[in-house]
């Protein structure tokens, strides 16, 4: 599937925000995976900005919940 460049950029920025928030909380990817039920490999892919479906599925909500932050914090660029 081909994604629009702006969509890819949003995914990249989202991944950066997730990683930043996770690190601010002092959490590892493994710990976030355990809190959310999302495989750590997929969280890494999200943080790397390479999981384009993350905006289209429920994982983004689980991640915000697992980090105990509002979804809007992840989506502020």
C-alpha positions as CSV (number, residue, x, y, z in Angstrom):
1,X,0.0,0.0,0.0
2,X,1.3,3.5,-0.9
3,X,0.8,6.1,1.8
4,X,0.8,9.9,1.3
5,X,4.0,11.6,2.4
6,X,2.2,13.7,4.9
7,X,0.6,10.6,6.5
8,X,4.0,9.0,6.8
9,X,5.3,12.2,8.4
10,X,2.5,12.1,11.0
11,X,3.3,8.5,11.8
12,X,7.0,9.4,12.3
13,X,6.1,12.3,14.6
14,X,3.7,10.1,16.5
15,X,6.4,7.5,17.0
16,X,8.8,10.2,18.3
17,X,6.2,11.5,20.7
18,X,5.5,8.0,22.0
19,X,9.2,7.3,22.5
20,X,9.7,10.7,24.3
21,X,6.7,10.1,26.6
22,X,7.8,6.6,27.4
23,X,11.3,7.7,28.2
24,X,10.0,10.6,30.3
25,X,8.1,8.0,32.4
26,X,11.3,5.9,32.7
27,X,9.7,3.0,30.9
28,X,11.3,0.5,28.7
29,X,9.6,-0.8,25.5
30,X,9.2,-4.1,27.3
31,X,7.4,-2.5,30.2
32,X,5.1,-0.6,27.9
33,X,4.4,-3.8,26.0
34,X,3.4,-5.5,29.2
35,X,1.1,-2.6,30.2
36,X,-0.6,-2.4,26.9
37,X,-0.6,-6.0,25.6
38,X,1.1,-4.9,22.4
39,X,4.1,-6.8,21.3
40,X,7.3,-5.0,22.0
41,X,8.4,-5.5,18.4
42,X,5.3,-3.6,17.2
43,X,5.9,-0.8,19.8
44,X,9.5,-0.4,18.4
45,X,8.1,-0.3,14.9
46,X,5.6,2.4,16.0
47,X,8.4,4.4,17.7
48,X,10.5,4.1,14.5
49,X,7.6,5.6,12.5
50,X,7.1,2.5,10.5
51,X,3.8,1.2,11.7
52,X,1.4,3.2,9.5
53,X,-1.7,1.3,10.7
54,X,-1.2,2.6,14.2
55,X,-3.4,5.7,13.5
56,X,-6.1,3.4,12.1
57,X,-6.3,0.9,14.9
58,X,-6.8,0.8,18.7
59,X,-3.2,0.5,19.6
60,X,-2.7,4.3,19.9
61,X,-5.4,4.4,22.6
62,X,-3.8,1.5,24.5
63,X,-0.4,3.2,24.3
64,X,-1.8,6.5,25.7
65,X,-3.5,4.6,28.5
66,X,-0.4,2.5,29.2
67,X,1.6,5.8,29.5
68,X,-1.1,7.3,31.6
69,X,-1.4,10.3,29.3
70,X,-4.0,12.0,27.2
71,X,-4.1,10.9,23.6
72,X,-3.8,14.6,22.6
73,X,-0.3,14.6,24.0
74,X,0.8,12.0,21.5
75,X,-0.9,13.8,18.7
76,X,0.6,17.3,19.4
77,X,3.3,18.0,16.8
